[in-house]
Each structure stands twice: as C-alpha cells, then as structure tokens.
Amino acid sequence: MHCHGLFGTYDDGLAWLKKPQNAEKPKCILSLGSSIGNFTRPEAADFLKGFSKVLRDQDTMLIGLDACQDKDKVYHAYNDKEGKTHEFWFNGLKHANRLIGKEVFHPDDWTVIGEVDEVANRHHAFYAPVRDVVIEGTPIKAGERVRIEESYKYTPQQSSDLWSHAELMPLARFGNKSNQYRKSAPHNGLRQSFSLPTYQELLSLM
C-alpha cells in the first residue's frame, strides 16, 4: 500500500476523484470526525451527494456523525469548565486581526455564547460584543450575535434522511456503547443493503 497526501479543499479532492486515472481505482472516502455536523442538514446532503456521484461499485464511504441526544452533555462539550473551546473560538478573532493586518477585534470587547437548540437538534455558537463596537465601518450593537458555527446532531431517523437525500444507501453502521456517536458506511445505492449489529446489539448476544 502506498500513501500520499492531498493538499486542498473538499472541492479540490472531489476534482481529484473525477480524474480518469483515479476513477478506476477502488476508493474509500473517510470523514471520521464530525465535520458533516458543521453543515446544515440540506448542505450536508448536497455535499455528500457530490461525492456519491463519483463513486463506483467498488467504492465506499465511511462517515462519522455525532448522535448525542443528551442536552447537558452536548452543552458542556462546547462550554467546558476550563473554557478551552471558548479559547479556541477566540482564536478566530485573533486570526481575523492577522488577516486584516491590524487589531480590529479587541478581545476585551467580545464574549462567546454557546447554546443548545433542541428544536433543530444542534449546538450553535456566536460572538457577541459586550459594548457597542464599529468593525471596519460596520456598527455592531452590544449583545448582537455574530455566528461562529453550528454542530448538528443526528437521530437515527435524521441519519436515514441524510443518506436518502444524498442518494446514498447505508451498507453498515458502527456505534459506540451509548450509541451517541456513529460511523456509517454508505454507498451510492448499487449494492444490496445490509446492516451490521451495533455495539449494544452485540452485547445482548453475549
């Protein structure tokens, strides 16, 4: 087995997969973290559909989805007591200053807000100024929210809807003991569907 890296965006990777010299090679497209959760649900389906179009019969995908439905656990994952995640988000303001070439965002002027949205089944985060500020001529009032990110969680039904809208068919599913994180191996629908047992199902057989 020979390995090499590709440097670029997701779109660059998709273009690479479409090259004739790569189309015939068997491939497994991996997304082992929860990056899919940072798309809205329609965006996630459209994103995966782009890859499903280039899959051939010998190709597969292995996609990780955050399935945690515990509101408190989700909240504290992004709003930890040590403030590590908020510190990570504040790096976004520092990086923006580097790109602009001067200190436009003053850290003392801002706070970070993280919330669980139970209706949309997601965690979302925002920057908010603690006082009225003007950023490059744009006024932002105290408390006004500026979106950082969204992290969508997937119930089994939402996972099934995702594969359906992306024109993919799940061949296998792997979950942790609490089934709060799952990896699925979807295919473009040319194969017969089957499902592997979850961790809990395996334990029930012992």
TABEL-V551997 format. One record per pair of residues at least 6 apart in sequence whose ideal C-beta (glycine too) atoms are under 7 Angstrom apart, sorted by sequence separation. I is the first residue (numbers start at 1). GAP is how many residues later the second one is. If there is no record, write none. Layout:
i: [I,I]
gap: [GAP,GAP]
This chain:
i: [16,68,79,97,163,175,6,78,97,116,117,132,133,163,175,36,39,96,97,154,174,96,114,115,132,173,174,6,17,51,132,114,129,131,173,93,113,130,112,113,129,172,93,170,171,112,113,128,129,170,171,128,170,171,90,93,110,111,128,169,110,128,168,169,110,111,126,127,168,179,109,110,126,168,169,171,109,126,127,167,168,179,29,90,109,126,167,171,173,174,177,89,125,159,163,171,172,173,175,176,177,109,125,169,172,175,159,173,86,124,36,37,122,123,36,37,122,32,34,122,33,34,104,121,122,26,27,28,29,30,31,32,34,104,113,121,26,28,31,28,93,121,79,14,18,78,89,14,17,121,14,75,74,71,78,71,78,74,92,89,74,69,66,68,67,69,66,67,66,65,65,40,38,41,38,67,68,38,67,37,52,67,37,52,66,67,37,52,45,49,64,65,44,48,49,64,65,45,48,63,41,45,62,63,62,63,61,60,61,60,55,55,57,52]
gap: [6,6,6,6,6,6,7,7,7,7,7,7,7,7,7,8,8,8,8,8,8,9,9,9,9,9,9,10,10,10,10,11,11,11,11,12,12,12,13,13,13,13,14,14,14,15,15,15,15,15,15,16,16,16,17,17,17,17,17,17,18,18,18,18,19,19,19,19,19,19,20,20,20,20,20,20,21,21,21,21,21,21,22,22,22,22,22,22,22,22,22,23,23,23,23,23,23,23,23,23,23,24,24,24,24,24,25,25,26,26,27,28,28,28,29,29,29,30,30,30,31,31,31,31,31,32,32,32,32,32,32,32,32,32,32,32,33,33,33,34,34,34,35,36,36,36,36,37,37,37,40,41,42,45,45,47,47,49,56,59,79,84,85,85,86,86,87,87,88,89,94,110,111,111,112,112,112,113,113,114,114,114,115,115,115,115,116,116,117,117,117,117,118,118,118,119,119,120,120,120,121,121,121,121,123,123,124,125,125,127,132,133,133,136]
